[in-house]
Amino acid sequence: MNDAYWRGYQAALDGDYSNPYPLWSPLNWSWELGNAAGHQVLCAALEHIATHLQD
């Protein structure tokens, strides 16, 4: 993993989905993968909270 991946991951947890890297940059894909992973973690956490609030 590289810094771009972790920046994308953290950005998703902060609700930021604007990729700072140009499309032709290899860092673009790293950021996108990290952002997608962070988004999945955030959604799973929110779903878990919402499920327990219904109980």
PyMOL CGO cylinders between C-alpha atoms (Angstrom):
from pymol import cmd
from pymol.cgo import CYLINDER

trace = [
    CYLINDER, 0.00, 0.00, 0.00, 1.16, 3.51, -0.62, 0.3, 1, 1, 1, 1, 1, 1,
    CYLINDER, 1.16, 3.51, -0.62, 0.36, 6.93, 0.78, 0.3, 1, 1, 1, 1, 1, 1,
    CYLINDER, 0.36, 6.93, 0.78, -2.21, 7.64, -1.93, 0.3, 1, 1, 1, 1, 1, 1,
    CYLINDER, -2.21, 7.64, -1.93, -4.19, 4.54, -0.89, 0.3, 1, 1, 1, 1, 1, 1,
    CYLINDER, -4.19, 4.54, -0.89, -4.27, 5.59, 2.76, 0.3, 1, 1, 1, 1, 1, 1,
    CYLINDER, -4.27, 5.59, 2.76, -5.14, 9.19, 1.85, 0.3, 1, 1, 1, 1, 1, 1,
    CYLINDER, -5.14, 9.19, 1.85, -8.07, 7.88, -0.19, 0.3, 1, 1, 1, 1, 1, 1,
    CYLINDER, -8.07, 7.88, -0.19, -9.12, 5.59, 2.66, 0.3, 1, 1, 1, 1, 1, 1,
    CYLINDER, -9.12, 5.59, 2.66, -9.05, 8.41, 5.20, 0.3, 1, 1, 1, 1, 1, 1,
    CYLINDER, -9.05, 8.41, 5.20, -10.82, 10.75, 2.80, 0.3, 1, 1, 1, 1, 1, 1,
    CYLINDER, -10.82, 10.75, 2.80, -13.72, 8.30, 2.52, 0.3, 1, 1, 1, 1, 1, 1,
    CYLINDER, -13.72, 8.30, 2.52, -14.00, 8.11, 6.30, 0.3, 1, 1, 1, 1, 1, 1,
    CYLINDER, -14.00, 8.11, 6.30, -14.15, 11.91, 6.30, 0.3, 1, 1, 1, 1, 1, 1,
    CYLINDER, -14.15, 11.91, 6.30, -16.83, 11.90, 3.58, 0.3, 1, 1, 1, 1, 1, 1,
    CYLINDER, -16.83, 11.90, 3.58, -14.55, 13.25, 0.85, 0.3, 1, 1, 1, 1, 1, 1,
    CYLINDER, -14.55, 13.25, 0.85, -14.78, 11.55, -2.55, 0.3, 1, 1, 1, 1, 1, 1,
    CYLINDER, -14.78, 11.55, -2.55, -12.88, 14.09, -4.66, 0.3, 1, 1, 1, 1, 1, 1,
    CYLINDER, -12.88, 14.09, -4.66, -9.73, 12.46, -6.01, 0.3, 1, 1, 1, 1, 1, 1,
    CYLINDER, -9.73, 12.46, -6.01, -6.82, 14.94, -6.05, 0.3, 1, 1, 1, 1, 1, 1,
    CYLINDER, -6.82, 14.94, -6.05, -4.79, 12.96, -8.61, 0.3, 1, 1, 1, 1, 1, 1,
    CYLINDER, -4.79, 12.96, -8.61, -5.09, 13.26, -12.41, 0.3, 1, 1, 1, 1, 1, 1,
    CYLINDER, -5.09, 13.26, -12.41, -6.68, 10.34, -14.25, 0.3, 1, 1, 1, 1, 1, 1,
    CYLINDER, -6.68, 10.34, -14.25, -3.42, 9.35, -15.99, 0.3, 1, 1, 1, 1, 1, 1,
    CYLINDER, -3.42, 9.35, -15.99, -1.49, 9.18, -12.71, 0.3, 1, 1, 1, 1, 1, 1,
    CYLINDER, -1.49, 9.18, -12.71, -0.84, 5.74, -11.18, 0.3, 1, 1, 1, 1, 1, 1,
    CYLINDER, -0.84, 5.74, -11.18, -1.66, 7.32, -7.83, 0.3, 1, 1, 1, 1, 1, 1,
    CYLINDER, -1.66, 7.32, -7.83, -5.20, 7.94, -9.09, 0.3, 1, 1, 1, 1, 1, 1,
    CYLINDER, -5.20, 7.94, -9.09, -6.04, 4.24, -8.95, 0.3, 1, 1, 1, 1, 1, 1,
    CYLINDER, -6.04, 4.24, -8.95, -4.39, 3.79, -5.57, 0.3, 1, 1, 1, 1, 1, 1,
    CYLINDER, -4.39, 3.79, -5.57, -6.43, 6.66, -4.16, 0.3, 1, 1, 1, 1, 1, 1,
    CYLINDER, -6.43, 6.66, -4.16, -9.63, 5.27, -5.74, 0.3, 1, 1, 1, 1, 1, 1,
    CYLINDER, -9.63, 5.27, -5.74, -9.03, 1.80, -4.26, 0.3, 1, 1, 1, 1, 1, 1,
    CYLINDER, -9.03, 1.80, -4.26, -8.35, 3.25, -0.83, 0.3, 1, 1, 1, 1, 1, 1,
    CYLINDER, -8.35, 3.25, -0.83, -11.40, 5.48, -1.08, 0.3, 1, 1, 1, 1, 1, 1,
    CYLINDER, -11.40, 5.48, -1.08, -13.61, 2.54, -2.06, 0.3, 1, 1, 1, 1, 1, 1,
    CYLINDER, -13.61, 2.54, -2.06, -12.29, 0.47, 0.85, 0.3, 1, 1, 1, 1, 1, 1,
    CYLINDER, -12.29, 0.47, 0.85, -12.85, 3.33, 3.29, 0.3, 1, 1, 1, 1, 1, 1,
    CYLINDER, -12.85, 3.33, 3.29, -16.34, 3.83, 1.93, 0.3, 1, 1, 1, 1, 1, 1,
    CYLINDER, -16.34, 3.83, 1.93, -17.18, 0.16, 2.51, 0.3, 1, 1, 1, 1, 1, 1,
    CYLINDER, -17.18, 0.16, 2.51, -15.88, 0.34, 6.09, 0.3, 1, 1, 1, 1, 1, 1,
    CYLINDER, -15.88, 0.34, 6.09, -17.88, 3.50, 6.76, 0.3, 1, 1, 1, 1, 1, 1,
    CYLINDER, -17.88, 3.50, 6.76, -21.09, 2.01, 5.33, 0.3, 1, 1, 1, 1, 1, 1,
    CYLINDER, -21.09, 2.01, 5.33, -20.67, -1.22, 7.30, 0.3, 1, 1, 1, 1, 1, 1,
    CYLINDER, -20.67, -1.22, 7.30, -20.16, 0.73, 10.51, 0.3, 1, 1, 1, 1, 1, 1,
    CYLINDER, -20.16, 0.73, 10.51, -23.23, 2.89, 9.89, 0.3, 1, 1, 1, 1, 1, 1,
    CYLINDER, -23.23, 2.89, 9.89, -25.32, -0.15, 9.03, 0.3, 1, 1, 1, 1, 1, 1,
    CYLINDER, -25.32, -0.15, 9.03, -24.19, -1.85, 12.23, 0.3, 1, 1, 1, 1, 1, 1,
    CYLINDER, -24.19, -1.85, 12.23, -25.15, 1.20, 14.29, 0.3, 1, 1, 1, 1, 1, 1,
    CYLINDER, -25.15, 1.20, 14.29, -28.53, 1.54, 12.57, 0.3, 1, 1, 1, 1, 1, 1,
    CYLINDER, -28.53, 1.54, 12.57, -29.31, -2.14, 13.13, 0.3, 1, 1, 1, 1, 1, 1,
    CYLINDER, -29.31, -2.14, 13.13, -28.59, -1.87, 16.85, 0.3, 1, 1, 1, 1, 1, 1,
    CYLINDER, -28.59, -1.87, 16.85, -30.64, 1.32, 17.19, 0.3, 1, 1, 1, 1, 1, 1,
    CYLINDER, -30.64, 1.32, 17.19, -33.68, -0.57, 15.93, 0.3, 1, 1, 1, 1, 1, 1,
    CYLINDER, -33.68, -0.57, 15.93, -33.45, -3.15, 18.74, 0.3, 1, 1, 1, 1, 1, 1,
]
cmd.load_cgo(trace, "trace")
